[in-house]
Amino acid sequence: MADRLIRGTFPAHHIRFAACEAAALCSESIARHHADQVAGWLLSEALTCAALLSVELKHEQRLTLRWLYPGPVGTILADLNERGEVRGFAQRLRLFPEVTTLSQAIGGSGQVSGVTSWPNRVGRKGITQAVFRDVSRDLAHFLSLSFGIESALVVGLNMPPLEPLRLRSAVGLLLQPLPGCDLTLFDRHRRTLEQRDFQGWLEAAPRPLEAMLERLGIAERPQLLGETEPSYRCQCSREKVESVLRMIEPEELRDMRDRDGKAEVNCQFCATTYVFSRSDLSALLRESQVGNA
């Protein structure tokens, strides 16, 4: 099943939605980071949530989300843009056999924070206590309190315990009220999403996005407003790393070259390693010295 992201409304009920299938992008992230099943599950939940929220971003806008838990997984970070391009990582990616359950990995209440940005400025910021000890519910709580967007959010994963780890499905559903929405009715739909039966149905087998919307039980045909294919994509490049290295003090660059004979820079988001040889560092050093002349 190809990755897919749709958005739309239930116009008569004044509810907007986003629904996605993100198994391919989540599987790519697990493979890139060599995550085990516990860390890979939590990271996949965060990335599926991120894909859903991309429908709310404007042109060239980004959103960076951070879950900080006291358990062994520590921090989970997800970054996204308006095109449905997401990337992310977890602080600890190998938890087994020390940790065998999601609750152990999370370890208790934590925090969720988020910040929107454009190329030349920072937008909205917020931080909220993560009281549910669940990636998707804690994010919905954050959106409701910190960003003032009442939200209901659920993610369901199907990940066979086989190496190499690949998800059979990673589906998510986001509901938000529009002006004129009956909030009592919206809260009923929120409780439907939060029921263990609903999440169990999502996790039991790959589910078409339309079937998820139908299962909500809203007595109205959804109106689709857009569709795209979310993807795991990082904005790092060798050129960007070179720009960072040029900002290092010449003495430090010279020490890398003479002591180690090379420099290796690893991108935390996509696990790409950029290697700069002795001659590369010499060239960067010349450019750095020219810039500081």
Backbone hydrogen bonds, N-H to C=O, Kabsch-Sander energy under -0.5 kcal/mol:
donor,donor_aa,acceptor,acceptor_aa,energy
4,R,21,E,-2.0
5,L,228,T,-2.7
6,I,19,A,-2.9
7,R,226,G,-2.1
8,G,17,F,-2.1
9,T,223,Q,-2.2
10,F,15,I,-3.2
13,H,10,F,-1.0
14,H,10,F,-0.9
14,H,11,P,-0.7
15,I,10,F,-1.3
16,R,176,Q,-2.9
17,F,8,G,-2.8
18,A,174,L,-1.9
19,A,6,I,-2.4
20,C,172,G,-2.2
21,E,4,R,-2.8
22,A,170,A,-2.8
26,C,22,A,-2.2
27,S,23,A,-2.5
28,E,24,A,-2.2
29,S,25,L,-1.9
30,I,26,C,-2.3
31,A,27,S,-2.2
32,R,28,E,-2.7
33,H,29,S,-2.3
34,H,30,I,-1.0
35,A,30,I,-1.7
36,D,93,L,-2.5
40,G,36,D,-3.0
41,W,37,Q,-1.8
42,L,38,V,-1.8
43,L,39,A,-2.6
44,S,40,G,-2.2
45,E,41,W,-2.2
46,A,42,L,-2.0
47,L,43,L,-2.3
48,T,44,S,-2.3
49,C,45,E,-2.2
50,A,46,A,-2.2
51,A,47,L,-2.3
52,L,48,T,-1.8
53,L,49,C,-1.8
54,S,50,A,-1.0
54,S,51,A,-0.7
55,V,52,L,-1.1
56,E,53,L,-1.9
57,L,54,S,-1.3
61,Q,58,K,-2.1
62,R,117,S,-2.8
63,L,80,L,-2.1
64,T,115,V,-2.4
65,L,63,L,-0.5
65,L,78,A,-3.3
66,R,113,S,-2.7
67,W,76,I,-2.8
68,L,66,R,-0.5
68,L,111,Q,-3.1
69,Y,67,W,-0.5
69,Y,74,G,-2.5
71,G,106,I,-2.6
73,V,105,A,-2.0
74,G,71,G,-1.5
76,I,67,W,-2.6
77,L,89,F,-2.9
78,A,65,L,-2.4
79,D,87,R,-2.9
80,L,63,L,-2.0
81,N,85,E,-1.2
82,E,61,Q,-0.8
84,G,81,N,-1.5
86,V,84,G,-0.6
86,V,231,S,-2.9
87,R,79,D,-1.9
88,G,269,F,-0.7
89,F,77,L,-1.8
91,Q,73,V,-0.5
91,Q,75,T,-3.2
92,R,73,V,-1.1
95,L,93,L,-0.5
99,V,95,L,-2.1
105,A,101,T,-1.8
106,I,102,L,-2.4
107,G,103,S,-2.8
110,G,130,A,-1.7
111,Q,68,L,-2.3
112,V,128,T,-2.8
113,S,66,R,-2.5
114,G,126,G,-2.2
115,V,64,T,-1.7
116,T,124,R,-2.5
117,S,62,R,-2.1
118,W,121,R,-3.1
121,R,118,W,-0.9
123,G,116,T,-3.3
126,G,114,G,-1.8
128,T,112,V,-2.7
130,A,110,G,-2.4
131,V,129,Q,-1.2
138,D,134,D,-2.8
139,L,135,V,-1.6
140,A,136,S,-2.3
141,H,137,R,-2.2
142,F,138,D,-2.0
143,L,139,L,-2.7
144,S,140,A,-2.2
145,L,141,H,-2.3
146,S,142,F,-2.7
147,F,142,F,-1.1
149,I,143,L,-3.0
150,E,148,G,-0.6
152,A,175,L,-2.3
154,V,173,L,-2.0
156,G,171,V,-2.9
158,N,169,S,-2.5
162,L,160,P,-2.2
168,R,158,N,-2.9
169,S,158,N,-1.2
171,V,156,G,-2.3
172,G,20,C,-2.1
173,L,154,V,-2.3
174,L,18,A,-3.0
175,L,152,A,-2.8
176,Q,16,R,-2.2
178,L,14,H,-3.5
181,C,178,L,-2.1
183,L,181,C,-0.9
186,F,182,D,-2.5
187,D,183,L,-2.4
188,R,184,T,-1.2
189,H,185,L,-1.7
190,R,186,F,-2.3
191,R,187,D,-2.3
192,T,188,R,-1.6
193,L,189,H,-2.1
194,E,190,R,-1.8
195,Q,191,R,-0.8
195,Q,192,T,-0.8
199,Q,195,Q,-1.8
200,G,196,R,-2.8
201,W,197,D,-1.9
202,L,198,F,-1.9
203,E,199,Q,-2.1
204,A,200,G,-1.3
205,A,201,W,-0.7
212,M,208,P,-1.5
213,L,209,L,-1.9
214,E,210,E,-2.1
215,R,211,A,-2.0
216,L,212,M,-0.7
216,L,213,L,-0.8
217,G,214,E,-1.5
218,I,213,L,-0.5
220,E,218,I,-2.7
223,Q,9,T,-3.4
224,L,222,P,-0.7
225,L,7,R,-3.0
226,G,7,R,-1.3
228,T,5,L,-2.5
231,S,84,G,-2.2
233,R,86,V,-1.9
233,R,231,S,-0.8
241,V,237,S,-1.9
242,E,238,R,-2.6
243,S,239,E,-1.9
244,V,240,K,-1.6
245,L,241,V,-2.6
246,R,242,E,-2.1
247,M,243,S,-0.6
247,M,244,V,-1.2
248,I,245,L,-1.4
252,E,249,E,-0.9
253,L,249,E,-1.9
254,R,250,P,-2.7
255,D,251,E,-1.8
256,M,252,E,-2.0
257,R,253,L,-2.2
258,D,254,R,-2.7
259,R,255,D,-2.6
260,D,255,D,-0.6
260,D,256,M,-1.5
261,G,256,M,-1.2
261,G,257,R,-0.6
262,K,256,M,-0.8
263,A,276,F,-2.1
265,V,274,Y,-2.6
267,C,272,T,-2.7
268,Q,266,N,-0.6
271,A,267,C,-2.0
274,Y,265,V,-3.2
274,Y,272,T,-0.5
275,V,273,T,-0.6
276,F,263,A,-3.0
277,S,275,V,-0.5
278,R,261,G,-0.6
281,L,277,S,-2.5
282,S,278,R,-2.1
283,A,279,S,-2.2
284,L,280,D,-2.4
285,L,281,L,-2.5
286,R,282,S,-2.2
287,E,283,A,-2.1
288,S,284,L,-2.6
289,Q,285,L,-2.7
290,V,286,R,-2.3
291,G,287,E,-2.4
292,N,288,S,-1.2
293,A,290,V,-1.1
